[in-house]
């Protein structure tokens, strides 16, 4: 496909309403926000993986109080809205610093994304990330904070995410916290899975039966053959972390069943991408028709963690002549 046709394809994808299910709040921060926060010295374009990791540290160092948190959350929602994302799940680890508590952090994020979502016409919901590199007691502490949130903030939180350095911690140690999130707090669960080779841990994660999986890059064929939960696939992120030469080398793409995969950004700001770009890459590489692309952009809503009534209302507003039950699958 010529470059002009790819540009036409990207323009088409941008016009379509989209849903984003795997976006880390701090990783989604873009250059203008970074500069507004006083960040300097970072590589602006064409970052290597090492430079991306360095930028993560820069962002975390800059976001130390509720004012910075509010600015980041509002700007990230704005940026997704400009890409015509109409449903957005943002995930973030509750942070305590010298200038704010975990409670203040979560309340600020919840208030900011609710306000920005209303302003930019985006239905936003939050996932609380539990960091596997920390002690499991920190995960339970975060759940205590969620439980104690005021109703207006708690209503924004629809799930938990187990993430962090995949070489740190043991999944089994976080099962009690994940079970508590599901049973006591009524939250959905997504787990970063198979980011490194560890067949035993992948088997443990699948036995837990999470609602969705993040990445699922290294899953034994024997387990994959039994069927997986919906996979959150982040092409640009995966290409960088796996050092792939091209998208056709991706271990998850193309899926056996497109209905069990959603295309996401992971860290749109750090990896210099957008949901439009990610979906355009996939559509171009695997020669999807425009009808298939339209389904690709809408399919994530079937797997969203928001209340079904909220999703139904959004679908009826975005596609008034259709219903979710009548939409065909890829």
C-alpha distance (Angstrom), angle and dihedral (degrees) to the residues before:
residue distance angle dihedral
X1 . . .
X2 3.81 . .
X3 3.79 121.3 .
X4 3.81 90.5 -110.2
X5 3.80 90.9 54.7
X6 3.80 90.5 49.0
X7 3.79 88.5 52.0
X8 3.79 89.8 49.9
X9 3.80 89.4 49.4
X10 3.79 91.6 50.5
X11 3.79 90.6 49.1
X12 3.81 89.6 52.4
X13 3.80 92.8 49.4
X14 3.79 90.5 49.4
X15 3.81 91.0 57.8
X16 3.80 92.0 57.1
X17 3.82 121.8 89.8
X18 3.80 107.9 -113.8
X19 3.80 140.6 -165.6
X20 3.82 123.6 -142.1
X21 3.81 118.6 -158.6
X22 3.82 104.3 168.8
X23 3.80 114.3 48.7
X24 3.80 125.0 134.3
X25 3.79 110.2 -145.4
X26 3.79 99.0 -135.7
X27 3.80 93.8 39.2
X28 3.80 89.8 55.1
X29 3.82 94.0 60.7
X30 3.80 112.8 118.5
X31 3.79 132.9 -146.2
X32 3.81 98.8 -94.4
X33 3.79 91.2 54.2
X34 3.80 92.0 46.7
X35 3.78 91.2 53.7
X36 3.80 90.9 47.0
X37 3.81 87.7 55.3
X38 3.79 90.0 53.4
X39 3.79 97.5 -105.2
X40 3.80 113.7 155.5
X41 3.77 138.5 168.3
X42 3.80 96.7 42.1
X43 3.79 123.5 131.4
X44 3.80 105.9 -102.8
X45 3.80 100.6 -160.7
X46 3.79 141.0 15.2
X47 3.80 94.9 23.3
X48 3.79 122.0 -170.6
X49 3.79 118.4 -134.5
X50 3.80 89.6 -101.1
X51 3.80 90.6 51.9
X52 3.80 89.6 49.6
X53 3.81 90.9 54.3
X54 3.80 90.0 48.2
X55 3.80 89.7 52.2
X56 3.81 91.3 53.8
X57 3.81 88.1 58.5
X58 3.80 91.3 47.4
X59 3.80 91.6 52.6
X60 3.79 94.1 48.8
X61 3.80 90.8 49.1
X62 3.81 90.0 52.3
X63 3.81 96.3 49.0
X64 3.78 102.0 69.9
X65 3.81 105.5 130.2
X66 3.79 139.9 37.7
X67 3.81 93.6 -98.2
X68 3.80 91.4 58.8
X69 3.80 90.8 43.5
X70 3.80 91.0 52.3
X71 3.81 92.4 48.4
X72 3.81 92.3 49.6
X73 3.81 94.5 47.0
X74 3.80 94.4 47.2
X75 3.80 93.7 46.3
X76 3.80 94.0 47.7
X77 3.81 91.6 53.6
X78 3.81 89.4 47.8
X79 3.80 91.5 51.3
X80 3.80 93.4 51.0
X81 3.80 90.2 46.8
X82 3.80 90.1 54.5
X83 3.81 86.7 57.0
X84 3.82 89.3 54.2
X85 3.80 93.9 -108.2
X86 3.81 105.5 157.5
X87 3.81 99.7 176.8
X88 3.78 119.1 42.8
X89 3.77 132.6 179.6
X90 3.80 111.3 -167.4
X91 3.78 120.8 -169.4
X92 3.78 127.7 -159.5
X93 3.78 140.4 162.3
X94 3.82 112.6 -118.0
X95 3.80 106.7 -109.7
X96 3.77 131.2 -154.4
X97 3.80 117.3 -165.6
X98 3.78 135.9 164.5
X99 3.82 86.8 -86.0
X100 3.82 104.2 42.4
X101 3.79 143.4 23.3
X102 3.80 127.1 -128.9
X103 3.80 87.5 -105.3
X104 3.80 92.1 54.4
X105 3.79 90.5 45.9
X106 3.80 94.5 53.8
X107 3.80 94.9 42.4
X108 3.80 90.2 50.2
X109 3.80 93.6 48.7
X110 3.80 92.1 46.2
X111 3.81 93.6 48.9
X112 3.81 93.0 44.3
X113 3.79 96.9 50.3
X114 3.80 92.4 44.0
X115 3.81 90.9 53.0
X116 3.80 93.9 42.8
X117 3.79 91.6 45.4
X118 3.79 91.4 54.9
X119 3.80 91.1 46.5
X120 3.81 95.1 49.4
X121 3.82 99.6 33.3
X122 3.81 96.6 -112.3
X123 3.80 125.1 136.9
X124 3.81 101.4 -136.5
X125 3.77 128.2 -170.7
X126 3.80 131.7 174.8
X127 3.78 136.0 -129.3
X128 3.79 119.6 -161.3
X129 3.79 109.8 -134.6
X130 3.79 118.5 -142.4
X131 3.80 111.6 -154.1
X132 3.80 113.0 -134.6
X133 3.81 90.0 -162.1
X134 3.80 89.4 66.9
X135 3.77 128.2 70.5
X136 3.83 112.7 -80.4
X137 3.80 88.0 -119.0
X138 3.81 87.5 69.5
X139 3.81 89.3 58.9
X140 3.79 91.0 53.2
X141 3.78 90.2 46.8
X142 3.81 89.3 54.7
X143 3.80 90.2 50.8
X144 3.81 89.3 50.9
X145 3.80 87.9 54.2
X146 3.81 91.5 50.0
X147 3.79 90.9 49.6
X148 3.82 90.9 53.0
X149 3.81 96.4 47.8
X150 3.80 119.5 117.9
X151 3.79 112.8 -98.0
X152 3.81 95.5 -106.0
X153 3.82 91.5 56.4
X154 3.78 96.0 39.6
X155 3.81 90.1 53.8
X156 3.80 89.6 64.5
X157 3.82 93.5 58.3
X158 3.80 113.8 85.2
X159 3.79 104.5 159.6
X160 3.77 151.9 3.0
X161 3.77 129.5 -119.0
X162 3.80 126.8 -155.7
X163 3.79 107.1 -148.2
X164 3.79 142.9 131.3
X165 3.79 132.4 102.4
X166 3.83 104.4 -6.3
X167 3.81 91.4 -151.0
X168 3.81 91.5 59.2
X169 3.78 128.5 76.8
X170 3.79 131.1 1.7
X171 3.78 122.6 -88.9
X172 3.81 90.5 -140.5
X173 3.81 90.4 62.1
X174 3.81 90.6 60.1
X175 3.79 97.5 47.7
X176 3.83 92.6 93.0
X177 3.82 91.5 54.1
X178 3.80 92.8 45.1
X179 3.79 90.6 47.7
X180 3.79 89.9 50.0
X181 3.80 91.7 49.8
X182 3.78 90.1 53.0
X183 3.81 100.9 40.7
X184 3.80 104.1 30.1
X185 3.80 101.6 31.6
X186 3.80 98.4 29.9
X187 3.80 93.6 -128.2
X188 3.78 128.6 151.6
X189 3.81 118.3 -120.9
X190 3.79 132.3 -134.9
X191 3.80 122.0 176.0
X192 3.79 132.0 -161.3
X193 3.79 99.9 -124.1
X194 3.78 137.3 -177.7
X195 3.79 96.9 5.4
X196 3.80 86.7 139.9
X197 3.79 131.4 21.7
X198 3.81 107.9 -81.7
X199 3.79 111.5 131.9
X200 3.80 94.0 179.5
X201 3.78 93.3 54.8
X202 3.80 92.0 46.2
X203 3.81 88.4 53.9
X204 3.81 90.2 50.0
X205 3.80 91.7 49.9
X206 3.79 92.8 49.8
X207 3.81 90.4 47.9
X208 3.81 88.0 56.8
X209 3.83 87.6 57.3
X210 3.80 102.1 -140.6
X211 3.78 118.0 -163.0
X212 3.81 91.8 -119.9
X213 3.81 139.3 3.8
X214 3.78 127.4 -134.7
X215 3.82 114.5 -135.5
X216 3.85 99.7 -30.6
X217 3.80 89.7 -163.4
X218 3.79 99.6 154.1
X219 3.80 107.4 40.7
X220 3.82 118.8 145.6
X221 3.79 113.2 -112.5
X222 3.80 90.1 -122.7
X223 3.81 91.0 59.5
X224 3.78 94.6 39.9
X225 3.81 89.2 53.7
X226 3.80 90.0 59.3
X227 3.79 90.0 59.1
X228 3.78 131.9 -99.6
X229 3.77 134.5 -131.4
X230 3.78 114.5 -102.2
X231 3.81 109.4 -59.5
X232 3.80 121.8 -136.7
X233 3.81 101.7 -143.4
X234 3.82 119.0 -163.1
X235 3.83 106.4 -173.6
X236 3.82 103.1 -173.0
X237 3.79 93.0 42.2
X238 3.80 91.1 49.0
X239 3.80 93.4 46.7
X240 3.80 89.3 54.9
X241 3.79 97.9 43.7
X242 3.81 94.2 43.7
X243 3.83 93.0 40.2
X244 3.80 91.4 -128.8
X245 3.78 120.9 176.5
X246 3.80 94.7 -147.2
X247 3.79 141.9 3.2
X248 3.80 93.4 -107.3
X249 3.84 87.3 69.5
X250 3.82 90.9 61.6
X251 3.84 110.6 123.2
X252 3.82 94.2 -140.3
X253 3.80 100.3 40.5
X254 2.91 129.9 120.1
X255 3.80 94.2 23.6
X256 3.77 123.4 -143.6
X257 3.80 86.7 -123.5
X258 3.80 119.7 23.0
X259 3.80 88.7 -158.6
X260 3.82 88.8 71.9
X261 3.81 97.2 52.8
X262 3.79 132.4 68.5
X263 3.79 124.2 -168.4
X264 3.81 114.5 -129.9
X265 3.81 141.3 167.7
X266 3.83 104.3 -128.9
X267 3.83 95.3 -167.4
X268 3.79 108.0 6.3
X269 3.79 96.4 176.5
X270 3.78 99.0 45.1
X271 3.81 94.1 42.2
X272 3.83 92.9 42.6
X273 3.77 96.1 -125.1
X274 3.80 142.9 113.0
X275 3.78 135.8 -149.6
X276 3.80 88.5 -103.5
X277 3.81 90.4 55.5
X278 3.81 93.3 46.5
X279 3.80 93.3 50.1
X280 3.79 91.8 44.0
X281 3.81 90.1 54.1
X282 3.79 91.3 52.2
X283 3.80 94.5 43.3
X284 3.80 92.1 49.3
X285 3.81 96.4 44.8
X286 3.79 95.1 48.3
X287 3.81 97.8 34.9
X288 3.78 96.9 -121.4
X289 3.78 117.9 -175.3
X290 3.78 120.3 -122.8
X291 3.79 90.2 -104.5
X292 3.80 89.5 52.4
X293 3.79 90.7 48.2
X294 3.79 90.5 52.1
X295 3.79 88.8 53.5
X296 3.81 90.9 46.7
X297 3.80 90.5 56.7
X298 3.79 93.8 47.1
X299 3.82 100.8 37.8
X300 3.83 96.1 82.0
X301 3.80 90.2 69.8
X302 3.81 88.4 70.1
X303 3.80 87.9 63.0
X304 3.80 100.3 37.5
X305 3.80 119.0 128.6
X306 3.81 95.3 -138.9
X307 3.80 118.8 107.1
X308 3.83 110.8 -75.7
X309 3.81 90.6 -122.7
X310 3.80 90.2 57.9
X311 3.80 91.6 48.6
X312 3.79 91.9 47.0
X313 3.79 91.1 50.8
X314 3.80 91.0 49.9
X315 3.80 92.3 48.8
X316 3.79 92.4 49.8
X317 3.80 90.0 51.2
X318 3.81 95.8 46.2
X319 3.81 97.0 38.9
X320 3.82 106.0 22.9
X321 3.80 93.7 166.7
X322 3.79 93.6 53.8
X323 3.78 139.4 53.3
X324 3.80 128.6 -146.2
X325 3.79 90.5 -117.2
X326 3.79 92.6 57.3
X327 3.81 97.0 48.8
X328 3.77 114.4 108.9
X329 3.76 122.9 -130.5
X330 3.76 129.1 -123.6
